[in-house]
Amino acid sequence: MKTKSFIIASAFVCFSLNVSAQKMTSANTIKTFKIGGNSDSWDYLTVNPTNNLLYVSHGTKVNVLNKTTGENLGEIEGTTGVHGIAFTPNFTNGFITCGKLNSVKVFDSKTNQVTAEIQVGQNPDAIFYETFSKKLIVCNGKTNNISVIEPENNTVVHTIDVGGKPETAVSNGKGKIFVNIEDKNEIVVIDAKSFTVIHHWNLDKEEGPSGLVIDTKTNRLFSTCDKMLVILDSETGKLIKKMPIGDGCDGAVFDDATNTIYTSNGEGNISVIQEKNANQFVALNNITTKKGARTIALDNSTHDLYLPTADFDDKEKDSRGRPKIKEGTFQVLAVKTTK
């Protein structure tokens, strides 16, 4: 995802995991899963609905956590430049995009052992399982294309040129795939039958689309741009509404049980927007998180949210002029949402 790698200059830091709980707002309790360890980046995280474990991208590996306690249950090694993690129904395999290896690594979720490697485009980033085609969709950031993977035999069966940098993608489950194009400020629509581009929809001059989610009941797309949520009709591309969100957003989730959109904002909060109906949306109180918590995952079974981040030293700057990350402070915030 965009601006997602936070450099952690940690040396001789032993992996440790402690869990602490704190009340960060009056309505939402947050647990902090302290992971620490040597790492130079993080990005996506996801809950595997099959085994109920939390998978967290972390430098050159993926940490596997107990989603309730934060206990580290295992690690998947060798995932250099890790970005996304995806799972397919009825299989024990998981799939990890390795941006610096230009590949997707396949692992056994029972043993955490890598079993295969699939070469895709350059800098593969977001990945998800598309239910209509029963294929894996991979966004390749540097080659401006999408790799379509057949999970039954771990082969790339289609490569789709999308004309710009694909940031993330979602599906309506009915034959259409929607892709945020970060550098063109648009959404590309792909036919999941022919795997060809059929539409380019603009985002009403909003820039830097990153997170993208969909409500398949109301046919609404929600794209997180710079400080703005853009809501489109997923059938026509028509602009429905724009709503302000926090700064530094790099992800979003949609809870279809509560009709709520959550955007993870790197400035240190979550914007919360309630979908009343297809054309009415209400901004609720922000949830306070921590600086750097800019990506997000939803546990559909509990409605909990998970966000990775670290602690920063505002008095020191890294090589890019940003606040330096304190060594060994990588962590995941577990947010208990209110209903």
C-alpha positions in Angstrom: 0.0 0.0 0.0 1.1 3.6 -0.5 3.7 5.0 1.9 3.4 1.9 3.9 6.9 0.8 4.9 8.0 2.1 8.2 11.7 1.6 8.7 12.6 0.1 12.1 16.3 0.3 12.7 16.5 -2.4 15.4 19.5 -4.4 16.3 19.9 -7.3 18.7 16.3 -7.0 19.7 14.8 -10.2 21.0 11.4 -11.1 19.9 9.0 -10.4 22.7 5.3 -10.3 23.0 3.3 -8.8 25.8 -0.3 -7.7 25.9 -1.6 -4.6 27.6 -5.1 -3.2 27.6 -6.0 0.5 27.8 -9.1 2.6 27.4 -8.3 4.9 24.5 -11.8 6.4 24.0 -14.9 6.3 26.1 -16.5 3.8 23.7 -13.8 1.6 22.4 -11.3 -0.6 24.4 -8.0 -1.2 22.7 -5.6 -4.0 23.5 -2.0 -3.6 22.4 -0.2 -6.8 21.1 3.5 -6.0 21.5 5.5 -7.9 19.0 8.8 -6.1 18.7 11.7 -7.9 17.0 13.9 -7.0 14.0 11.8 -5.6 11.2 12.0 -2.9 8.5 8.4 -2.7 7.4 4.8 -3.8 7.7 1.6 -3.5 5.7 -1.5 -5.6 5.6 -2.9 -8.0 8.2 -5.9 -10.3 8.0 -7.9 -12.8 10.0 -8.1 -16.3 8.6 -11.8 -17.4 9.0 -10.8 -21.0 8.9 -8.5 -21.2 11.8 -9.5 -17.9 13.5 -5.9 -16.7 13.6 -4.5 -13.2 12.9 -1.8 -13.0 10.2 0.4 -9.9 10.3 2.9 -8.7 7.7 6.2 -7.9 9.4 9.5 -7.2 7.5 10.6 -10.4 5.9 8.0 -12.6 7.7 4.4 -13.0 8.7 3.6 -13.3 12.4 0.7 -15.6 13.2 -1.1 -14.5 16.4 -3.9 -15.6 18.6 -6.4 -12.8 17.7 -7.7 -12.6 21.3 -4.6 -12.7 23.4 -2.0 -11.6 20.9 0.2 -14.7 21.6 2.7 -15.4 18.9 1.8 -18.9 17.5 4.3 -19.0 14.6 6.1 -17.2 11.9 6.2 -17.7 8.1 9.8 -16.8 7.0 11.3 -15.6 3.8 8.6 -13.2 2.7 10.9 -10.3 1.7 9.0 -7.1 1.1 5.8 -8.7 2.4 2.5 -6.9 1.8 -0.7 -8.9 1.7 -2.0 -12.2 2.9 -5.0 -14.1 1.5 -6.8 -17.4 2.0 -9.1 -19.5 -0.2 -12.2 -21.4 0.9 -11.9 -25.2 1.2 -8.0 -25.1 1.0 -5.5 -25.0 3.8 -3.2 -22.9 1.7 -2.4 -19.2 2.3 -0.9 -16.8 -0.1 1.6 -13.9 0.6 2.7 -11.2 -1.7 6.4 -10.5 -1.6 7.1 -7.1 -3.1 10.8 -7.4 -3.3 10.8 -10.9 -4.7 8.1 -10.2 -7.4 6.3 -13.3 -6.3 3.5 -14.8 -4.3 4.5 -17.4 -1.7 2.1 -20.3 -1.0 2.1 -21.7 2.6 0.4 -24.4 4.5 -1.7 -22.8 7.2 -1.4 -25.9 9.4 2.4 -26.0 9.4 3.3 -22.4 8.3 5.7 -23.9 5.8 6.1 -22.3 2.4 5.2 -24.9 -0.2 5.4 -23.0 -3.5 6.3 -19.7 -5.1 4.5 -18.0 -8.0 6.2 -15.4 -10.1 3.9 -12.4 -10.8 4.5 -8.7 -11.8 6.8 -6.3 -10.1 6.1 -5.3 -6.5 3.0 -7.3 -5.8 1.0 -5.6 -3.1 -2.7 -6.2 -2.3 -4.1 -9.7 -2.8 -7.6 -11.2 -2.4 -9.7 -14.2 -3.3 -12.4 -13.3 -5.8 -15.5 -15.4 -5.2 -17.1 -15.2 -8.7 -14.1 -16.4 -10.7 -12.7 -18.4 -7.8 -9.3 -16.9 -8.5 -6.7 -14.8 -6.6 -6.3 -11.2 -7.7 -2.9 -9.6 -7.2 -2.1 -5.9 -7.6 1.4 -5.4 -9.1 2.4 -1.8 -8.3 5.4 -1.4 -10.6 4.2 -3.1 -13.7 0.7 -1.5 -13.7 -1.1 -4.8 -14.0 -3.1 -7.4 -12.2 -2.0 -11.1 -12.0 -4.9 -13.6 -11.8 -3.9 -16.8 -10.1 -5.6 -20.2 -10.3 -5.3 -21.5 -6.6 -5.8 -25.1 -7.5 -2.5 -25.3 -9.3 -0.7 -22.1 -8.3 -0.4 -20.7 -11.8 -0.9 -17.2 -13.3 -3.8 -17.6 -15.8 -4.3 -14.0 -16.8 -2.3 -10.7 -16.7 -4.4 -7.5 -17.0 -2.9 -4.1 -17.9 -4.8 -1.5 -15.8 -2.9 1.6 -17.1 -1.6 2.8 -13.7 -0.5 1.7 -10.3 -3.1 -0.7 -8.8 -3.3 -0.1 -5.1 -6.0 -2.5 -3.9 -9.1 -4.3 -5.3 -12.5 -5.6 -4.4 -15.3 -7.6 -6.0 -19.1 -7.4 -6.1 -19.2 -11.3 -6.3 -21.3 -11.0 -9.4 -18.7 -10.7 -12.1 -17.0 -7.3 -11.6 -13.7 -6.4 -10.0 -12.9 -2.9 -8.9 -9.3 -1.6 -8.6 -8.1 1.7 -7.1 -5.4 3.2 -9.4 -3.3 5.3 -7.1 -1.4 7.4 -9.6 -4.3 8.0 -12.0 -6.9 8.8 -9.3 -9.5 6.5 -10.7 -11.2 3.1 -10.3 -10.7 0.6 -13.0 -13.5 -2.0 -13.5 -12.6 -5.5 -14.7 -15.0 -8.1 -16.1 -14.4 -11.2 -14.1 -15.5 -13.5 -16.9 -13.2 -12.2 -19.7 -10.6 -10.5 -17.4 -10.6 -7.4 -19.4 -10.9 -3.7 -18.4 -14.4 -2.4 -19.1 -14.5 1.0 -17.4 -12.3 3.8 -16.0 -14.2 5.8 -13.3 -12.8 9.1 -12.0 -12.9 10.0 -8.4 -14.1 13.6 -8.8 -10.6 15.1 -8.6 -9.7 13.4 -5.3 -6.2 12.1 -5.2 -4.2 9.1 -3.9 -6.9 6.4 -3.7 -5.7 3.7 -1.3 -8.3 1.7 0.7 -11.3 0.3 -1.2 -14.3 -1.5 0.1 -17.8 -2.4 -1.2 -21.3 -2.9 0.1 -22.8 -5.5 -2.3 -26.3 -4.9 -0.9 -26.5 -1.3 -1.8 -24.0 -1.4 -4.7 -21.8 1.3 -3.1 -18.0 1.6 -3.5 -16.0 3.4 -0.8 -12.6 4.7 -1.9 -10.3 6.4 0.6 -8.4 9.2 -1.0 -6.3 12.0 0.6 -8.5 13.1 3.6 -11.6 12.1 1.7 -13.9 9.1 1.3 -15.4 9.0 -2.2 -18.6 7.0 -2.5 -19.6 5.7 -6.0 -22.4 3.6 -7.4 -20.7 0.3 -8.3 -23.2 -0.3 -11.1 -22.7 3.0 -13.0 -19.7 4.8 -11.5 -21.9 7.7 -10.5 -20.6 9.9 -7.6 -23.0 9.5 -4.6 -21.2 11.5 -1.9 -17.8 12.6 -0.6 -17.0 12.7 3.2 -13.9 14.0 5.0 -11.8 11.4 6.8 -8.5 11.6 8.7 -5.1 12.2 7.3 -2.7 9.4 6.2 -5.3 6.8 5.4 -4.0 3.6 3.8 -6.9 1.2 4.4 -10.5 0.7 5.0 -12.9 -2.1 6.0 -16.7 -2.4 5.7 -18.7 -4.3 8.4 -21.7 -5.5 6.5 -23.4 -6.7 9.7 -23.5 -3.1 11.0 -23.3 -1.2 7.7 -20.2 0.7 9.0 -17.1 1.9 7.1 -13.9 2.2 9.1 -10.9 4.0 7.6 -7.5 3.7 9.3 -5.7 7.1 9.4 -2.0 7.3 10.0 -2.4 10.5 12.0 -3.7 8.3 14.8 -7.4 7.6 14.5 -10.1 5.7 12.7 -12.9 7.6 10.8 -16.3 5.9 11.4 -19.1 6.3 8.9 -22.5 4.7 9.2 -24.4 3.8 6.0 -28.1 4.5 6.7 -29.1 3.5 3.2 -27.8 3.7 -0.3 -27.7 7.5 -0.3 -27.5 8.5 3.3 -24.2 8.4 5.3 -23.4 9.7 8.7 -20.0 10.4 10.2 -19.8 9.1 13.8 -17.1 9.8 16.4 -13.6 9.0 15.5 -11.8 6.1 17.4 -8.5 7.2 18.7 -5.6 4.8 17.9 -1.9 5.7 17.5 0.3 7.5 15.1 1.3 5.2 12.2 -1.8 2.9 12.4 -2.7 3.3 8.8 -3.8 -0.2 7.7 -6.6 -2.2 9.1 -8.3 -5.6 9.2 -11.8 -6.6 10.3 -12.7 -9.8 12.1 -16.2 -10.5 10.7 -17.1 -12.9 13.5 -16.4 -10.5 16.4 -16.4 -7.1 14.6 -13.1 -6.3 16.1 -10.5 -4.2 14.2 -6.8 -4.7 14.0 -4.2 -2.1 13.1 -0.3 -2.4 13.0 2.0 0.4 14.1 5.0 1.2 16.3 6.2 3.9 18.7 7.9 7.0 17.3 10.5 9.3 18.6 9.4 12.8 17.5 12.8 14.3 18.4 14.7 12.1 16.0 14.3 11.8 12.2 15.0 8.8 9.9 16.7 9.0 6.5 13.4 10.3 4.9 12.9 13.1 7.5 10.1 11.3 9.3 9.9 10.7 13.1 12.2 7.8 13.9 10.6 4.5 15.0 11.8 3.2 18.3 13.6 -0.1 18.1 11.6 -3.2 18.9 8.2 -1.5 19.3 6.2 -3.1 16.4 2.7 -3.8 17.7 -0.9 -4.5 16.7 -3.8 -2.6 18.1 -6.9 -4.7 18.7 -10.0 -2.5 18.8 -13.3 -3.7 20.3 -16.0 -1.8 18.4 -19.3 -0.8 20.0 -22.6 -1.7 18.4 
